[in-house]
């Protein structure tokens, strides 16, 4: 059985791959979403990540579609207590920003859609510099005290604001961030490594990196001359055919062959081995895409392999 990882200073124990819910209600309909959720949990997964804004960018959607599908799945399966549920606030079209009243209403709306009375891990999706950290942390602490949220986390925040938030929590004895969700992968390292990672490490925060597979580039299916039908193709084009991208894919190919593993699994294994990282975050729109993601739980790269990938991605 795969060992669970403790999330920062919290008492939350998570599977070493967080399942992204951004595709639910977007590229995965209800049937496909339920199938992916069933397969992930059947493999021992317990860490499901979504956001109140998913998938408001789709024509005809309002935001909250992913939360609604997950809530319906939880109700049908009756497994809420087995799931560590993470969602985010701050970007829903009706609840933008982190002003106290907005944040409280966003939390209540998420709870209704998810069909639950508590959120295990509640992220500020994007920082709101117009709101003092004292007000943001104070509101999050109220949600924790009320039992609506078990633990809090941050995403898309500067090192300065993150440190300021942590300092305020420590000074006032209020709820404190336990995790951070940064943009981080083999071809995007400077989005986390450096000052942000240093704050996380120094403060005992766990990282749950998003874009862990660089929108699919690190699966190895996007190569010069290859045509892939995907809603994310435009994001991947920044990496395809670049010198760095080719170096990374070459290194991944060699290590994947040595382990008889998928390229995506190796890319996730590198990420999972980095300082502070508790669980990479990746999504699957079909059950067939899941095994390569789940396999990260059982793939341990050697120091030499990790070094080779780090060098290739420099």
N, C-alpha and C positions, 0 to 999 in steps of 0.2 A: 504494500500500500504506500502510495506517495506521501512523503512527509509534508505536513503543512508548515507554513512560515508565519511567524508572529509579525504583525504589522506595526513596526516602530515600537513605541512605548505603550501601545494599547494591549487589550486582551483578545484582540481579533486574530484568529488563525486562518490563513488563506492558502488555497491551492497555488502552486507556483506559476500559474498562468491565469490572468484575469480575462474573462470573456467579455469582449466589447459588444455593447448593445446598440451601437450607432447604426447598424444595418437593419435592425428590426423596424419594420414599417417603412423601409426605404428600398433596399435591394433584396430584402427577404420579407416575404409576406407572412401572414399568420401561421400557415402550415409549415413553411420552411423555418420560421423562427422557433416554433415549438419543437421541431425536430432537432435543431441545433442545440437548444437548451436541454432537451432530454439526453442527447448524446454526450454533451459536456458533463452533466451531473452523473450520468451513468459511469463515466470514466473517473469519477472522484472529484470533479470540479465543484467548487462552492462559491467562487468569487465572481459575481456578475456586476458589470459596470455599465451605467447608462447616464443620461442627463435629461433635464426637463426640456431642453430645446430640440432633442432628437425626435423627428427629423423635419424641423420647420422649414428647411430649405427646399423641400420637395413641393412642387405645385399641388395645391389642394390640401396640404397638411397645415396644421396649426402649431405643431410642437407638442411633445408629450406622447406621440404615437408609440415610441419605444417603451416608455414606462407603462403605458396602457397594456401593450402586448405582454410584457413581463408580468404585470399584475394579474392578467387573465390566466397566464400559465401557472403562476404560483397558486392561484385559487383552484384551478383544475387539478393540480398535482398534490395540493395540500402539504407542501414541503417548505413553507416559509422559514421554519426554525433551522432547517439544514443549509440555508443559503445566506451568504454574506453579501448584502445588497448595497452597492454604492451608486449614488446619483449626485447630480451637480446642479447648482443654481447660479443665476446671474445672466443667462443668455436667452431665456425664453422670451418670445416676442411680447408677452403680456407682463413679464416680470424681469425687466432688464435692470442690471446694476445690483448693488449690494446695500442699498439703504435699508435700515432696520425693518420698516413695514413691508417693503418689497420682498426681503429675504424671508420673513415670517410667512407671507402669503404664498410665496413660491414653495416653501417647505410643505405647507398644508395641501397645496395643489398636487405636489408630487406624491404625498402620502395617499391622497384620494385615488390618483391614477394607479398607483402600485397596489392599492387594496391592502395596505398594511398600516399599523399604528407606530412603526418605528423604522428608521433608516439606519443601517449599520455604520456606513461611512458617508458623510455628507461633505462634498467639495464646494468651495467657491470656484466656479468654472473659469471665470476671468476676474482678475482683481479689478476693483473700482477705485481708482485713486481719488475720486471726488468724495469718498467716504473715509473718515479717519479709521485707522485700524481698531481703535478703542470701541467704535460703534459696531464694526463687523464682528469682532471677537465677542463683544458683549451680547450681541444678538444670537450668535452661535451658542454661546454658553447658556442662554435662556432655553434654546431648543434642546440642549443636552439635559438641562435641569428638569425640563418638562417631560423627558423620556421619549421625545420624538426622534432624537438622534443619539446614537451610541458614541460615535467618535467623529472628529472633524478633520478636514484635509484641505489642501489648496492646489490650484493648478494655474498655470499662466500668470505667474507673479514674479516680481523682481527679487533679487537677493535682499535688497534693502527693506522692502515692505514685508518680506517673509520674516526677516530677523526682528523687525519692529513688532510684528504680530506676536512672535514667540516671546519676546521680552515682556510685552504687555501681559500676556497670559501668565507668565511666571511671576511677575510683579504683583498681579492682582489675584492670583490663585484661581484663575478661570480656565475653562476648557482650552486645550492647547492642540495645535495641529499635530497629528501623528504620522501623516503621510503627505506626499507631494506627487503630483502627476505631471511630469515634464515631457516635452518633446525630446525623444532621445532614441537613437539607433546607430548602427554602424556607419551610416553616411550622414548623420546629423549629430555630431558629438558636442559641438560648441554650444548647442542649445541647452545643455545641462552641465557638462563638465566645466569646472572652474568655480566661480564664486557661489553659484546656486547649489552645486553639489557639496561644496564645503560647508554651507549653512546646514544642509540636510544632515551631513555626516556629523558635524559638531553637535547638532541638536537632537540626534537620535531619530530622525525622520526616515520612514521607508519610502522608496521611490517606486511608483507604478507607471513606467514610461508608456506614453501613447505614441502612435506612429511607429510602433516597435519594428514593423517590417517595411517602413518607408512607403506606405500606401501600396504595398505589394512588390516593390522593386526587389526586396531582399528574399522573395520567394524564388527568384531566379527565372521567372517566366517572361520577364520583360528584358529583351536583349535586342541589339541592333538588328533590324530587319524582321523582327517578330511582330505579329499583329495580335493584340489581346483586346477582346471586348470587355471593357470594365468602366464603371462610373468614375474610377479614380485615375484613368490613363493620363489625364492632363497633368496630374501631380507628379507622376512617375517620370515624365519626360525630362525633368531637371537632372535626373541621374543617368539615364540611358545613354551609353556611348561616351560618357566622360571618363577621363583617365582614372580618377579615383573610383568611380563606379565599377569599371572593368577590373581594377586591382582587387576590389572587395569580392566581386563575384568569382574571380579566379581562385582566391583563397578559400571562399566558401565551398566552391566545387570540389576542391581537393580534400578538404576536411570531411565534407559530406560523404564523399566516396569512401574514405577511410573508415567511416563509422556505419556505412550503409544506411545513411540518414538523408532526410530531405534537406535541401538548402535552407528552407525557412526554419527548420528545427535548429540548425547550427547557428543561424543568425540570432535566434531567440536565446540560445544557450550562452552565447557570448554576452548578451545583454543581461541575462539572469545572473551572470558571474561578476558583474561590475559592482563596485562598492555602493552600498545603500540600497541597491535594487532588490525588492522583495518578490515582485512578480511582473513580468512584462504584460502589456495589455494588447490583445489582438482579437480581431473579429473574424467570423466565418459566416458567409451567407448560405452555405450548404453544408450538410453533414460530411461530404467528401473532403472538404477543406480542413476539417477538425483534426484528424490524426497527426498531421505534421506539426500542428500547434501544441497539442497535448503531449507530444513526445519530448518536449523540452523538460518535462518533469523528471525524465529518466536519462537524459544525456548529459554526461559530465565531460567537458573538454579538458585536455591536458594543459598544463601551463604553457607549453610550447605552442599549442594550437591557439590558445587565447592571445598569446604574444604576436603570433603571425597575423591574426585578424586585426589586432590593434595597430600593428605596423601598416597593414594594407589600407586601413581606413584613415591613416594620419593625413 
